[in-house]
């Protein structure tokens, strides 16, 4: 975590770091909802195993309402998702 704290400390204030582990294949977890006036920056990564992360625009007045994107993050591909809220 020290690397990310150093990398992001000059860009954003880190308010929360969450670590979780799921031992069951096919587990569905979490909903990351961003709302004004203070949406959070999120850095999502997977260190072991794999996750399929899905982003959906649920803001009704948005021109991209209902559109979605998905990403596979794994310990093997080392991809991270940085969501700027």
N, C-alpha and C positions, 0 to 999 in steps of 0.2 A: 504494500500500500504506500510505502514511502515514496516510490517513483511517481505515483499518480498525485500524491499530495504536493510534491515538488512541481510537477508538470502543470497542474491546474491551479495552484495557489496564486499565481500571478494573473490568472484569467477570471476565476470565480471563487467565491467563498464556499468552501466545502462545509455544508451544514450537517450532513448525515452520510454514513457509510453503512450499508447493509450487506451482510453475508448470509447466504442460506444454502442448505444442502437438502436435496431430495434423493431418496434412495429407491423410489419406485419409478419404473419406466412408464412414460405416458402421463406423468403428473401435470396437471394444469394449475398454474399459480398466477396470482397477482393481476392487478389492473393498475396501470400507471396513468392517472388522469391529470392533465395539466389545466389549470384554470387561472384566469386573471383574478386579482391584480398581481400575484406573485408566483408565476410558474417556476419550477425548479429545473436546473440543468441535471441531466442524468447520464451517467457513464455505466453502461451495461456490458458485462463480460462474463465469460464462462471459463473457468480454469481447468475443469475436468469434465468429461462427458460432453454433452451437447444440449443446446436449447434452441428452440425455434421461436424467435421473438417477432411479434406482430404489432404493427402500428396502424391505427385506424383514425381517420379524421372524423370526429363526432361533433364538431362545431357547425351547427345548422346553417349559419350564414356564410360559411367558408365556401369558396369556389371549388374546393377539393373535397367537400363533404361526402362521406361514404367511401372514399378511395382508401386503399390500404397498401402497405408494403410489408414484406416479411424478410427476415434475415436469419440465417443459421449461424450461431456463435458456438464455438467449441474450443476445448483445450488444444485440439490439434490444429485448427486453422488460425487460432489466435486473433480472430477478428473481435473488435469492440464496436459498440454502437454508442455514439455521443448524441444525445438528444438535447437540443437547446431550448426546449419549451416553447 
